[in-house]
């Protein structure tokens, strides 16, 4: 059954949104708030488990627009004091308030956070149906598009709509159907993540704390290098700790196993050997059954629109989440997709122009965030990639340029960015703050 007050999925609507994560909820909320008939279909039933618990403070801008700020504050998520990167045998740090952000970054349980946004979309007037799997989308080039689905009982159905927002995440319903996404050869890695009951942690100033101190002394997100360019995250949540590792294909065998127990044992052993991160955790605190993984999940789009369908969020593109930008990027793309569709519904003669503007604005950002994530940018960046990244850089504020430069330097990915800055006449060489990690009082 669905959780909507509507007993039956409508036969038609103005906009059908596929997916109820931050991207889809943002698009549905904004369009419904403007008076359009919006139907959101999600194959999951919320709250549902997903990864990506570290949020940069930019998300507050979208939370305000969506009317979700109070609910997020009332939830009492863990505040994030900053970011620590243990890269190249140096412990570097970053704090968002140094770049004009007054409201905090957060560590959130994504099932709860995403459900808040979905509830806000429903409150704004969107009809939300969960447990509904979209199978195909037809007639994308015609004025009326048909979305085919299976309801929670597995029965087929369809609805007619003027526009579609594909925010189906890595399932990428429309992109997969049209074969318009390709795996990113520059970021061929696998991700493994699991949860621990508790952990010691570091704050922005490098001080060590026990798990029970996290509300008094906000933790920093810790990223640690693994090998040539793999890396790990350590994110302290309210009732658990999210730990993940990203490894290239060459090291995939180290974490594979024939049984769940074998995979978990290998994961715990691998994590225990990660510099700094492994010294904060106790293997016995690992939560059995919490280990998940995704293989080869970085990809690029060949198009961001297909007729009357807008590809947004992870349904369009995904890069290495090293800068914790995924949720914000999803909310951003959902918002500008909603804006483009709203303008097209108001003035149909400008529909093609709005598609082009969306593709340019979103595509430029995709190129920039990919450039900031690539461990070897020169080998996997085309001239078009660089030109599009330049466009995004040119529209960024001075504070964001400084933040961008420091993030890239802390993660040893600044080479191409500095070349672009130099070419544009931008003088942004960040002041890197190193902590004496060898002096930290950490357990042996």
N, C-alpha and C positions, 0 to 999 in steps of 0.2 A: 504494500500500500504506500501511497505517497503521503507526505506530511502537509500537503496543501489543503486549504479549506475548500478547494474546488474538487468535486468528486471525479471529474473527468477532464482529461487534457483537452483543451480547446482544439477545434478543427483549424483555426487560423489565428494569426496575430500579426502585429506590426514587425516585431523583432523576436527571433528565437535565439536564445543564448545557450550554447552547449557547454556545460561545466559550471560548477558552483564554488570554485576556489576563489582566491582574491581577485583574479582577472575577471571571471564571469560575474561575480557578485558586484564588482565595481561598475561594469558595463550595464548590467540589469538595473542596478540602483539608479544610475544617472538617467537612463532612458525612461524608466517608469516615473521618476520624479518630474520629467518633462511632459508627462501625460500620455506616453505611448503604451500600447498594449504589449507587454513583454512576457514571454513564457521562457522560463529557465528549466532546462532538463539536465539532470546530473545522474550518472550511473551509480554514484556512491550514495550512501545514506549518512548524513552528518549527525554528530561529529565523527570524522574518520581520520585515521592516522596518516600523517605525511611528514616529510622532513623539511628543514629550512627554518629553524627556530630563532635564528639571530636576525633581528630587524634593525636596519639603519634608521636614524630619526626622520629621514625624508618621508616616511610613510604617514606621519601625522598630518601632512598637507592633504592627503587623500582621505584619511579618516575624518577630518573636519568636513570635507565636502560631502561625504557619505552619511554624516550624522552618527558616526560610530565611536567618536572620541570618548564620550562619557562611559559607554559600556566597556571599552578597553581599559580605561582608568579604574573603573569599579572592579574589574577582574583581578587587579593586583598582581600583574605579571612581574617577573624579576627585572629590575633595571640593569642596564649594561653600562659599566663605567668607561668602557673603551675597548680597544682591540690591541692584542699583543701578538706579534709575529716572531717566532723563533726560526729565523732563516739565515742560512750561511753562517751558523754558529754565533749569531748575534740575536739578542732579544730586543726588538724594536716595538714602539708603542704609538698609538694614535687615539686621540680623544676628540669627539665630534664637537664639543662645545668650543674648542679652539678655532672652529671654522664657522661660528655663528649659530650653531644649533642649540637653542635653549632647552628644548624638550628632549628627554632621554631616548637613547636607543633601548631596545628591549630584548629579553630572551623570553620567547612565548611558546606555549604548547600549541602547535599549529591546529590541532583538532578543535580547540576552544576558540582560538583567534579567528579561524576561517568560518566557524559557525556564527560568530558575532557578525561578520560581514554578510553572511548569507541571510541571517535574520533581518538585518537592516535593509537588504534588497527586497525582502518580502514586505516589510513595513512600508517601504516606498511605493508599493503597489505591484511589484512583479509577482507573477504566479510561479511558484516554485514546486517542482515535482522531482522527487528523489527516487533512486532505484530504477531510473529510466535510462536505458542505453540507446543512444543514437547509433543507427547502423549505417545509413547512407544519406547523402543530401543531393537532390536532383534539381535540374533546371536553374543552375546558378546564374546563368546569363539572361534569364527571363525576368519579367517584372515580378512574378510570383515564384518563389522557390519552395520545394517540398522537402520537408525533413521527415525521414522515416525512423521509427524507433521501436523498441520492445518495452512494454510496460513492466512493472514489478512482477507480474505473473507470467511474463514471457510472451504475452500476446502482442502481435504487431499492430502498429498504428502509424498515422502520419498527420502532419499539420502543414498548412500553407502559411508562408510568411514572406514579407517583403525584403527583410534583411536577416542575415545570420551572423552571429559572433561566435567563432569557434574558439572557445576557451577551455577545451577539453584536456589541457595539460599534455603530458607525454603520450597519451593515446593519439593525439593529433588527428581527430576523426577526418576532417576534410583534407588536410595536407597528406595524410596517408592514402586516402581514396584517390586523390588527384596525382599522387606521387610527386609532390613539389617540395619535399625536404630531402636533404642529403646529410649523411653523417659527416662530422667535422674531422678531417684527417689530422688537424692540428691539436685536437683534444680527444684523442681516442683513449679513454680511461674507463675504469669501473669504480663505482662507489659502494662501499660497505658501511653500514652504520648500525649501532645498537645503543642500548641504554643501561646505565649503571644507577643503582639506588642512590648513591651519594658520592661525593668526591671532595677532596681539598681543591682549592682554586686560588688563582692569583688576581689581584686587583690591578688597576691601571698603574699604580705606583710600584708594582712588583711585590707587594706584601702577600704573604701566604695566610690563608684563612681556612677554617673548617666549614663544612657544608652548612651548618646551622647559622653561620654569620651572614648569609647571602643577602638578607634584607637590610641589615645594618651597614654592611660593607659591600656594595654592588660589585659583582665579578666582572672581569673582562673576558671577551671571547678570545680564546687562545688558539692560534694556528701554528702548527709545527711542520717543518719540512720532513719529507721522507725520500731518501735517495736523491736522484737527479732533479725531479720536479714534482713528485707526488707530495701530498700534504694531508694533514689531519686537522680536525676541529674538535674543540672541547667547549661545550656550551652548558652552563649550569641553569637548570630549570627549577621550578618550585618543588617538585617531588621526584626528580630524577636528573640525570646528566646525559646529554646527547653527545656521543662520541662517534666520529666517522673518519674514514680514510678514503682517499682517492689515489688509485694506483694505475700506472700505465699497463698496457696489455702484457708487456714482458714480465710483469710481476703478479699477474692475475692468479697463477697457480698457487701462490703462497697462501691465498685466502679461500681457495675452493676446497670443497670436501664432499664426500658421498652422502653423508648424513647431516642432519641439523646439528647434532652434538659435535661432530667433527669440525664443521664450519665455525661454530661458536668457539670451540677451543682454539682454533687457529687465529680467529679474530682477537680473542683475549690475549694470546701470546704476542701477536703482532703489535697490538696497542701497548702492551707492557714495555716494548722495546723502543717506542717513539720518544725522542728526546723531550724532556719536560713533561709532556702529557702523561707518559707512562708512570712517572714518579708521583703523579697526583692521585692515581687510581689504585684501588685494591681489586684484584681480579675476582675475589669472592663477592664483590658487590654487583657484578654483571647480572642483568635480569634475563633469565633463560627465556628463549622464544622471542626476544626483541630484535634479533639480527635480521636486517633486510639488505637487499643489494640491487643495483641496476648496472647493466653492462652497456658500454658504448652509447651513453645517453646524451652526448653533445652533438648537436646537429644545427644546420643552417637552412633557411628557406630559399627557394628560388623565386617565390613571390609572396607578398604579404596580404594580397587580396585576390579573390577568385570570383569574378562577377559581383554578386550581391553579398558575398561572404567576406568578413574581415577575420584574418588569423591574428590571434592575440596571445600574449603570454607564452607559456611553454608550448602551446599548440603551434606556435610559429617558429620559435627558435629557443635553443638552450645552450648556454656556455658554462664553463667551470664556475661554480658558485663561490669563488674565492673572495669576492668582495661583498658577500651577503646582500646582494642587490635584487635577488629573485622576486621577493614579494613586492617590493616597491616597483620593480620593472613591470610586474604583472598588473598592478593597480594603475600604473601610468598608461600601459597599452590599452587596458580596458576602458579607461577614461577617454583617451583620445579616439578610440574606435567609436565609443558612444557619441562623442561630439561630431565626428564625421558622418555617422549614420543619421543623427538628428538633423544636421544641416541638409543632408540629401533628401530626407523625408519632407522637409520644409520647402526645399527648392530642388525638385527632381532633375532639372536641367544641369545642376552642378554636381551630379553624382560622380561623374568621372574625375572631375577636379578634386573632389574630396577624397576619392580613393588614392589619387596621386599624392596628395598632401600627407595622408596617413602613411603611405608607403615610404615617403621621403623622411618624415619625422621619426617614425619608429625604426625604419631601416638604418638610419644614421646612428641611432642609439645602440642598436644591436651590434653594429660594426665597432663602435667605441668600446662597449663592454667586452666584446670578444678580444679586441686588441689589448685591453687591460688584463685579460686572463691568460693569454697565450704565453707559455714558458719560452717559446722560441718564435717570436713574432715574425721575424724576417722570412722564415721558411714557409709560413702558411698565411701570409697576408698579400693579397693582390693589390694592384694600384687602385682599383675601385674600393676595396676595403679601407685603404688609407684615406682616400678622398672623402669617403662617407664619414669616417671617424673625425676628419678635420672639420666637416660641417657641424657635427655635434659639439666638438670642442669650441668652435666659434660662437655657439649660442649659449655657452656655459658662463656662469658668473665667476668673478675673480676668486671668491671663496671656494667655489666648487673646483676650480682649476687647481688651487693649492691642495685641497683635500685629495683630489684625483692623483696628483703628483706624489703625495706622501704615501697613499695606499699602494701605488705601483712600486715605489722605492722600497717600502717595507716588505713587499712580497717578491722583490728582485725581478720585476717585470717592467722596469722603467725605460728600457733602451729605446724602443720605437716611439713611445710617448714623448720622450725628451727630444728626439729628432723632429717630431711634428711641432712641438713647442718652439724649437729653434727656427724651424721653417716659417712659422707664423709670427715670429718676433715676440713670443711670449716668454718672459723670464720668470720661470717658476721652478726653482730648485729648492726642494723642501729641506727644512732643518730636521734631520733624522735624530730621534732621541733613543739612544741605546741604554738598556739597563744592564747592570753587572749581574748576569744570571748565575755565574759561578758562585756569587756571594749569597744567593738566595738560600734561605733555610728550608730546604726540601728534604723529604725522606729519601734515604738511599735505596 
